[in-house]
Structures are given as structure tokens and as C-alpha cells.
Amino acid sequence: MNRRNRRTRTALAAALLLGLTAGPLATAAHAAAPAPAAASRDAAQGPDTAALRAALAGLPHRDATAALVRVGGNGRWTGTAGVRDLRTGAPAHENARFRAGSTTKVVTAALVLQLAAEGRIDLDASVQQLMPGLLPATFAKPVTVRHLLNFTSGIQGGDGFGDTVAEEYPHRFETITPQQSVASGTAKGPAFDPGTRQQYNNINYTVLGMLVEKTTGDSYAHQAEVRIFRPLGMAGTSFPRGTDPRIHGPHHRGYQLIDGRPVDVTEWNMSDRFAAGDMISTTRDLERFLTALFRGRVVPAPQLEEMFTVPDIPGATRSASLERFTVNGREVWGKTGARPGYHTVIAATRDLSRTLVYSVNSTDAKGDGLAVVQRFGLPAFNR
């Protein structure tokens, strides 16, 4: 990129930082083009590349500062747009690391199902049996491992530092341990009888992370590394060490609009997210994990079915960590993740004819996620 374009992008990014611009800002976007021989074939059966290019156009703007998109299967497409830092205007990095949020739950489910395949965890065993004393006496009915996996446990969410990013922001370097989070949630008693309703929350997977540690006698993070990240070559994926609030390695700054101004929320102690949402990754690594998982290379086939089985409960859409969607008549299984400044999606058809991984530096990542999915996600599946 020439010096003039770099100065222009830096100026535009600075304008957004100062809150001077509410509309889209023009900046360069890069998208990988298919080889000429494959172009006509990909146009017929690949993703809607025109819509994907349009989604990246104009970054950074008020709603997002950067985006990384990878589409695979029948027709491959990758795109990178925006800036990694509003202050410097440095271009987005295609291999940037980011907070992957609740896509962590798919890794946690895979670990539990691996241990089930090894006969070390019984999915029908109760938390009361496996971790005596964790649930108070108010939980009179058994809460099984399967209930935790598919969000039908009835355990209520733990207490945090607030209900909005603005409320949580002043406490971003403080610590709530997973044990404290579980204790505050279970103290409220069950929200419903196990297996009768499906209610998404983090606490199910926090308990599962604790179960992995109790079963293996090892840390959850190390088990994820040796069982999944290292075997799959996911070199850019890790968990923070303890309460470390930083993202190490190349990464984009994350921003949240607070009182109408973009606030840098990159550094944040996420240790309370634990096995429910503390992972740091890259789009390349998550694509590698997603395809290996669906091919049965991470979880053996009998246990993998848990990830494609939605409980027979009215309104249920979630399996063991994944959610079932229908997009343009095709069934898609995926998971969203959101932490302040970072919105992530992994999704695929079961036969891997189409896969999608994206990371968007949304300025309201924990707010209207549907708008982000509609813009950056649906074009991958709309034909």
C-alpha cells in the first residue's frame, strides 16, 4: 500500500476514534479470488462472493473496525478488511488472534466426549455423583453430564460485575473464579427440572470444565492443548495464563461503544469465562478444528452424534455445544461467540460442503449479534 493510502486510512480511523463519524468509512478490503479455471465453477456452487465483499466494504465504520472471514467447502473464499488499531490505522492482519468467546464451548464438549469415549465419563451420570457437594440440596433431581452438554440442566447463571459491558468495564481486571461463579449460580436453586427445558448459559460449561479437571487430574487448558490444539496444529490457539488480560501475538484491538464513543476493551481478565468462553484463537485454527471435528478426527463417531442431537423438548435448537440452523433450505450447525470487542462464528453443513469461520471486531459484540451474522455469515450459505 502506498504512503498516501496509509495516511488516508490512519486519518479515517482517527476520525472514528474521536467519534466524529457515524457513517461508513472507506478503507481497503482484501479478498482472495479463485483461480481462473475455478471461477465459473465457484460462481455456480460457491458462496455469494459479491455479498461477502459487500460485507467487508467500508471497514472500519461505527459498527465494526475489522473483519476476518474464511469460507470453505465447495468454493473457498477468504477476506480481510479494516484496521487492527484505530490509533495507528495499521491494516487488519489475516492471521490475527482474537477472543473466541463461546466457541470455546465446542472445544469443551469435544473434551468431555473424548473422555466419554475412553470410558472415563458417563454422560448419564449425575453431577451429584461425580462432584459431590457442588450442587446444594435444592437440586433434588439428578443433573446429568448430558444435561450440562445440551443446556437442559436448570442451573442458573452465576453473578458477575454487571449486565452490560459499560457496567463491567471498570471491573475488567478483577477476578471471579469459576468456582465462585458456579457457587453463586447454584445457590439460586434450579430454574426448572433437569431435562424439561433448554436454556443457554455459560454455567453448564463452567461445570463441565471443572469435571474435565477432576476426571483427568490436570488443568482444563492443558487438556485442551494436548488433546486438541497440538494434535491439530492449532499453533495460534491457547488460553490466557491465569488472570492475564492480554492477547499475546498479532491481534486486533477490540472496541466497544460506551456512551457513543469507541472504548478500547482489548485487555480484559476473562478467567471467569473459563471453559465456557476464555479461548483465544485464529480463523485458520478454528477452520481446522471445525473440519477435523465434523470428519470424526477429534471425537469418535458414536460420541460425535451428541453434537448433532437436539433434545426432544419444545423450542430446543441446541445439541452438545452446537446450534442447528436452517439457511436457504440447508441445515447448518454452528456456534457463535462474543466477548467485548470480538464477535466470532464457526458453522458448517454436516457434510462440510460449506464451512464458515469469521471474527468481526464489532463495537457491540455482545449486543445485536444477529445483525453481524446476517451481514458476515449468511452470504456463505445463501446459495
Salt bridges, closest charged atoms under 4 A:
ASP42 OD1 - ARG41 NE 3.97
GLU118 OE1 - ARG120 NH1 3.67
GLU118 OE2 - ARG227 NH1 2.83
ASP124 OD1 - ARG146 NH1 2.36
ASP159 OD1 - LYS188 NZ 3.12
GLU174 OE2 - HIS171 ND1 2.88
ASP193 OD2 - LYS141 NZ 3.06
ASP218 OD2 - HIS222 ND1 2.69
GLU225 OE2 - ARG230 NH2 2.76
ASP244 OD1 - ARG246 NE 3.01
ASP244 OD2 - HIS248 NE2 2.72
ASP264 OD2 - ARG253 NE 2.96
GLU267 OE1 - ARG253 NH2 2.75
ASP272 OD2 - ARG273 NH2 2.60
GLU287 OE1 - ARG70 NH2 3.23
GLU287 OE2 - ARG76 NH1 3.11
GLU305 OE2 - ARG350 NH2 2.32
GLU306 OE2 - ARG146 NH2 2.84
GLU323 OE1 - ARG318 NH1 3.23
